[in-house]
């Protein structure tokens, strides 16, 4: 290994360690958002009643079964050992960020240099704010998905590992089904054997994690595979709807028209993710590049988006196109800072994840800036020229493109 590579890896490890320390400090200083309080309430119920208690959850429960059992285990630590639930829950996100960066640095050790996007990711202030404060599972989801896409660059050799990793991502959130679909297309183009290994590994992993749904009420089963309501937020097209007299939260008979628009945008965003990703793969892009473009298209059309969803996009965009990724990371960091500042200090002391409407003016411009960056990155990714490859088996280990620097 060259001295330059060793130096870059050391820099990456130092940056990742410093970021983890800052996250731990933020965890100790704050109590998190309403998401963290909801997970605590779910954990209390899971620890007391086991899987049977899932039927008593509110409409806010929209996660796969493994997260239910995990929240119960973390609550048991809180109740039995006195280790605060919020600290352990956010610690998992911090460790996921750290593991992702260390894994990418290790993977890059076989190349002449470390991809610049990995170093930016190691020190990302967006990750510090979201993982250290928010209290959701998005960092864990992102780590599994990035790992799956990077391993998929090995083609048949990585099919089994990619299947397991994407299956584990589906233990966290059902949103992982969209990248899973793109990886299915990737391995289909790699060959039947690769596709078979990927599908078998993924299906077995998902079956193990999702099996408890067989014994769950229908309402809970439907919630676990994704929130099906018509809630929209102050974001993108729905912000424009509100500005033109529409409803921010499209619910009830009076919001029926807006609710229809919201549902259309949700399904259109999912379709755009798939179509955009397949387009990138057909033009010679890697799985990392395909998912990056797909996430940007999805968030551009989505009827709502939380700050934490930026974590889904950031690592893929930094690996696929580092300059665009840096612009996105800066914009999303400003959005997160404004959003969390409002929720922590300007809402009557309440710990909330959706600031009160009277404070929207403080963070809406930053949210719309992120929305605009997503739209521009989506269009750029679709139009970018890549070397045509009829068979991904002819690609470099990383799948080609800038993402290959981290995946080779």
C-alpha positions in Angstrom: 0.0 0.0 0.0 1.4 3.4 -1.0 2.2 6.0 1.6 -0.3 8.4 0.1 -3.1 5.8 0.6 -2.1 5.2 4.1 -2.1 8.9 4.9 -5.6 9.3 3.3 -7.0 6.4 5.3 -5.5 7.8 8.5 -7.1 11.1 7.8 -10.4 9.4 7.2 -10.3 7.5 10.4 -9.4 10.6 12.4 -12.2 12.6 10.8 -14.7 9.7 11.5 -13.5 9.5 15.2 -13.9 13.3 15.7 -17.3 13.2 14.2 -18.3 10.4 16.4 -17.1 12.3 19.5 -19.2 15.3 18.4 -22.2 13.1 18.0 -21.8 11.7 21.5 -21.6 15.2 22.9 -24.8 16.2 21.1 -26.5 13.0 22.4 -25.5 14.0 26.0 -26.7 17.6 25.6 -30.1 17.1 23.9 -33.1 14.9 24.2 -33.9 14.3 20.5 -37.0 14.8 18.5 -40.5 13.3 18.8 -39.3 10.3 16.8 -37.2 9.3 19.7 -40.0 9.7 22.2 -42.2 7.5 19.9 -39.6 4.8 19.7 -39.3 4.9 23.5 -43.1 4.4 23.9 -43.0 1.5 21.4 -40.1 0.0 23.3 -42.0 0.2 26.6 -44.9 -1.6 25.0 -42.7 -4.2 23.2 -40.8 -5.0 26.4 -44.0 -5.4 28.4 -46.2 -7.3 25.9 -43.9 -8.7 23.3 -45.2 -9.0 19.7 -48.8 -9.0 20.9 -48.4 -5.4 21.9 -47.9 -4.3 18.4 -51.6 -4.3 17.8 -52.0 -1.5 20.3 -49.6 0.9 18.5 -50.7 4.1 16.9 -50.7 5.0 13.2 -47.1 6.2 13.7 -45.8 2.7 13.8 -44.5 2.0 10.3 -41.4 -0.1 10.7 -40.7 -3.8 10.1 -40.9 -6.3 13.0 -37.1 -6.3 13.9 -37.3 -2.7 14.9 -40.1 -3.5 17.3 -38.1 -6.1 19.0 -35.0 -3.9 19.0 -36.9 -1.1 20.7 -38.1 -3.5 23.3 -34.5 -4.7 24.0 -33.3 -1.1 24.3 -36.1 -0.3 26.7 -35.2 -3.3 28.8 -31.7 -1.9 29.1 -33.2 1.4 30.2 -35.6 -0.1 32.7 -33.2 -2.8 34.0 -29.7 -1.3 33.8 -30.6 2.4 33.9 -29.0 3.1 30.5 -31.1 5.8 28.9 -33.1 4.7 25.9 -32.4 7.8 23.9 -28.7 7.4 24.4 -28.6 3.8 23.2 -31.0 4.4 20.3 -28.9 7.3 18.9 -25.7 5.4 19.6 -26.8 2.8 17.1 -26.9 5.5 14.4 -23.5 6.8 15.4 -22.0 3.4 15.2 -23.7 2.8 11.8 -22.1 6.0 10.5 -18.7 5.0 11.8 -18.9 1.4 10.5 -19.9 2.8 7.0 -16.9 5.1 6.8 -14.5 2.5 8.2 -15.8 -0.1 5.7 -15.5 2.3 2.8 -11.9 3.2 3.8 -11.0 -0.5 4.1 -12.6 -1.2 0.7 -10.7 1.7 -0.8 -7.4 0.4 0.5 -7.0 -1.7 -2.7 -7.0 1.4 -4.9 -4.3 4.0 -5.5 -6.3 6.6 -3.5 -9.3 7.0 -1.3 -12.3 8.5 -3.0 -12.7 12.1 -1.9 -16.4 11.5 -1.1 -15.5 9.0 1.6 -13.4 11.7 3.4 -16.2 14.2 3.1 -18.7 11.6 4.5 -16.4 10.9 7.4 -16.6 14.5 8.6 -20.1 15.4 7.4 -21.8 17.9 9.7 -25.2 16.6 8.4 -24.5 13.2 9.9 -23.4 14.8 13.1 -26.7 16.7 13.4 -29.0 13.9 12.3 -27.4 10.9 14.0 -26.4 12.8 17.1 -29.8 14.5 17.7 -32.8 13.2 15.7 -33.2 9.7 17.0 -34.4 7.6 14.1 -33.0 4.6 12.2 -32.1 6.3 8.9 -28.3 6.1 9.4 -28.6 2.3 9.8 -30.7 2.0 6.7 -28.2 4.1 4.7 -25.2 2.0 5.9 -26.8 -1.3 4.9 -27.8 0.1 1.5 -24.5 1.7 0.6 -22.7 -1.5 1.7 -25.1 -3.6 -0.5 -24.5 -1.4 -3.6 -20.7 -1.4 -3.1 -20.6 -5.2 -2.7 -22.9 -5.6 -5.7 -20.1 -4.0 -7.8 -18.2 -7.4 -7.4 -20.9 -9.0 -9.7 -21.4 -12.7 -9.0 -18.8 -12.7 -6.2 -20.9 -10.1 -4.4 -24.4 -11.4 -5.1 -24.8 -13.3 -1.9 -23.4 -10.5 0.3 -25.5 -7.9 -1.5 -28.6 -9.9 -1.0 -28.0 -10.3 2.8 -27.2 -6.6 3.2 -30.3 -5.4 1.3 -32.4 -7.9 3.3 -31.0 -6.4 6.5 -31.9 -2.9 5.2 -35.4 -4.1 4.8 -35.4 -5.1 8.5 -35.0 -1.3 9.1 -37.4 0.4 6.7 -39.5 -0.8 3.8 -38.1 2.1 1.7 -35.2 -0.2 1.0 -37.4 -2.1 -1.4 -36.7 0.5 -4.1 -32.8 0.1 -4.1 -33.5 -3.7 -3.8 -35.4 -3.5 -7.1 -32.5 -1.7 -8.8 -30.1 -4.3 -7.5 -32.3 -7.0 -8.9 -32.0 -5.3 -12.3 -28.3 -5.0 -11.9 -27.8 -8.7 -11.1 -30.2 -9.7 -13.9 -27.8 -8.0 -16.3 -24.9 -9.7 -14.6 -26.3 -13.2 -15.3 -28.8 -15.8 -14.1 -26.5 -17.2 -11.5 -25.8 -13.8 -10.0 -29.5 -13.0 -9.9 -30.4 -16.3 -8.3 -27.8 -15.9 -5.5 -28.9 -12.3 -4.8 -32.6 -13.2 -4.7 -32.2 -16.3 -2.6 -30.0 -14.5 0.0 -32.3 -11.5 0.1 -35.5 -13.4 0.3 -34.2 -15.6 3.1 -33.0 -12.6 5.1 -36.3 -10.7 4.7 -38.3 -13.8 5.6 -36.5 -14.2 8.9 -37.0 -10.6 9.8 -40.6 -10.2 8.6 -42.0 -13.6 9.7 -43.8 -12.1 12.8 -46.1 -10.2 10.5 -47.9 -13.5 9.8 -49.3 -13.2 13.4 -50.0 -9.4 13.3 -53.3 -7.6 12.8 -53.9 -6.5 9.2 -53.7 -2.9 10.2 -50.3 -3.4 11.7 -49.1 -5.4 8.7 -50.2 -2.7 6.3 -48.5 0.0 8.5 -45.3 -2.0 8.6 -45.0 -2.0 4.8 -45.2 1.8 4.6 -47.4 4.6 5.8 -50.4 4.8 3.4 -52.0 8.1 4.6 -52.1 11.4 2.7 -50.0 13.6 4.9 -47.9 16.1 3.1 -45.4 18.6 4.5 -43.9 22.0 3.8 -41.7 20.6 1.0 -41.3 21.1 -2.7 -44.5 20.8 -4.7 -46.7 20.5 -1.5 -45.3 23.8 -0.4 -46.4 25.3 -3.7 -49.8 23.7 -3.1 -50.0 25.4 0.3 -48.9 28.8 -1.2 -51.7 28.5 -3.7 -54.3 27.8 -1.1 -54.0 24.1 -0.6 -53.7 22.2 2.6 -50.4 21.5 4.3 -51.8 18.4 5.9 -54.3 16.8 3.4 -56.7 14.9 5.7 -60.4 14.7 6.2 -63.2 15.5 3.7 -62.1 19.1 3.3 -58.7 17.9 2.1 -59.8 15.2 -0.2 -58.6 17.0 -3.3 -55.2 17.7 -1.9 -55.0 14.2 -0.6 -55.4 12.9 -4.1 -52.5 15.0 -5.3 -50.4 13.8 -2.4 -51.1 10.1 -3.2 -50.3 10.7 -6.9 -47.0 12.4 -5.9 -46.1 9.5 -3.7 -46.5 6.8 -6.3 -45.0 9.1 -9.0 -41.9 9.5 -6.8 -41.5 5.8 -6.4 -41.9 5.2 -10.2 -39.3 8.0 -10.9 -36.8 6.3 -8.6 -37.1 3.0 -10.4 -37.2 4.4 -13.9 -34.3 6.8 -13.2 -32.2 4.0 -11.6 -32.8 1.6 -14.5 -31.9 4.3 -17.0 -28.5 4.9 -15.2 -27.8 1.2 -15.1 -28.6 0.8 -18.8 -26.2 3.6 -19.6 -23.3 1.9 -17.8 -23.7 3.4 -14.4 -22.9 1.5 -11.1 -25.5 0.5 -8.5 -24.2 3.4 -6.3 -24.8 5.9 -9.1 -28.2 4.4 -10.0 -29.4 4.7 -6.4 -28.0 8.2 -6.0 -30.0 9.4 -9.1 -33.1 7.5 -7.9 -33.1 9.1 -4.5 -32.7 12.6 -5.9 -35.7 12.0 -8.3 -37.8 10.5 -5.5 -37.2 13.4 -3.1 -37.8 16.0 -5.8 -41.3 14.6 -6.4 -42.1 13.4 -2.9 -45.1 15.1 -1.2 -43.1 15.4 2.1 -39.6 14.9 3.3 -38.0 15.0 6.7 -34.5 16.3 7.5 -33.4 12.7 8.3 -34.1 11.5 4.8 -31.1 13.5 3.6 -29.0 10.8 5.2 -30.4 8.4 2.6 -29.0 10.5 -0.3 -25.8 11.9 1.1 -23.5 8.9 0.9 -24.7 7.8 -2.5 -24.3 11.3 -4.0 -20.9 11.8 -2.4 -19.6 8.5 -3.9 -21.3 9.0 -7.3 -20.4 12.7 -7.9 -18.4 14.3 -5.1 -18.9 17.9 -6.1 -22.7 17.5 -6.3 -22.6 15.6 -3.1 -20.8 18.4 -1.3 -23.4 20.9 -2.5 -26.2 18.7 -1.3 -24.4 18.1 2.1 -24.0 21.8 2.7 -27.6 22.6 1.8 -29.0 19.8 3.9 -26.8 20.7 6.8 -28.2 24.3 6.8 -31.7 22.9 6.6 -31.0 20.5 9.5 -29.5 23.3 11.6 -32.4 25.6 11.0 -35.0 22.9 11.5 -33.5 21.5 14.7 -32.8 25.0 16.1 -36.5 25.9 15.7 -37.7 22.6 17.2 -35.3 22.8 20.1 -35.4 26.4 21.1 -38.4 28.2 19.5 -41.4 26.0 20.2 -42.3 26.6 23.8 -39.8 24.0 25.1 -41.5 21.1 23.2 -39.3 18.5 21.6 -40.8 18.1 18.2 -39.8 17.0 14.7 -42.3 19.2 12.8 -41.8 22.8 14.0 -45.0 24.8 14.6 -46.3 26.6 11.5 -45.5 30.1 12.9 -41.8 29.2 12.7 -41.9 27.8 9.1 -40.3 31.0 7.8 -37.1 30.1 9.6 -36.5 26.8 7.8 -38.6 26.6 4.7 -36.0 28.4 2.5 -33.4 25.9 3.5 -35.7 23.0 2.8 -36.5 24.4 -0.6 -32.8 24.8 -1.4 -32.3 21.1 -0.7 -35.3 20.3 -2.9 -33.8 22.3 -5.7 -30.4 20.6 -5.3 -32.2 17.2 -5.5 -33.9 18.3 -8.7 -30.7 19.5 -10.3 -28.8 16.4 -9.3 -31.5 14.2 -10.7 -31.5 15.9 -14.1 -27.7 15.9 -14.2 -27.6 12.2 -13.3 -30.0 11.3 -16.1 -28.2 13.3 -18.7 -24.7 12.4 -17.7 -22.9 10.4 -20.4 -21.4 7.1 -19.3 -19.6 4.3 -21.2 -22.1 2.0 -22.8 -21.8 -1.6 -21.4 -24.1 -4.4 -22.6 -23.1 -6.6 -19.7 -22.2 -5.3 -16.2 -19.8 -8.3 -16.0 -17.5 -6.2 -18.2 -17.4 -3.4 -15.7 -14.7 -2.6 -13.2 -15.3 -4.0 -9.7 -16.9 -0.8 -8.6 -19.2 -0.6 -11.5 -17.4 2.2 -13.2 -17.8 6.0 -12.7 -16.7 8.0 -9.7 -18.4 5.5 -7.5 -15.9 2.9 -8.5 -13.2 4.8 -6.7 -14.8 3.7 -3.4 -16.1 0.3 -4.6 -13.1 -1.1 -6.5 
